[in-house]
Amino acid sequence: MIANMETYKTGKTIREVDREKTDLSEEELDRLLDARKMTEA
């Protein structure tokens, strides 16, 4: 939720905010932010 508010306020993407605020690797971000996986039943 906080990342969503920051993206709204700054115009940055969720990926950009997460990259700045976490120590997740690009591979982990890819896995976590995969829209297809988030919407599959």
N, C-alpha and C positions, 0 to 999 in steps of 0.2 A: 504494500500500500504506500509506504514512504517513497519507494522508487517511482511509483506512478505519479505522485504529487511532484516530485522533483523533475520528472520528464515534462510534465505539463508546464511547470514554472520556467524551466530552462530551455525547453525545445530540444533537449538531448533525447536519444533513444534509450530504451530500457537497457539495452546492451552496453551503451556508453556509461550509463550511471552504474550499472553492476560492475563493469570493469574498474571504475574508479573506487567503488565502495567495498569491493570484496577482493579476495585473493584467488578467485576461480580462474582456471585456465580457459583459453579460448575453446578447447574441446568440451570442457564442462559447461560453458555458456551455450555452446552449440546444442548440447544434449538437453539442457534445461529449458532453452528458449525455442525448441523445435515446435513450431505451430502445428504441424501435422500430428505429432504425438500428443499434443495437448487437446486436440479436437477428435481424436479417434475414440470410438466407443469401447 
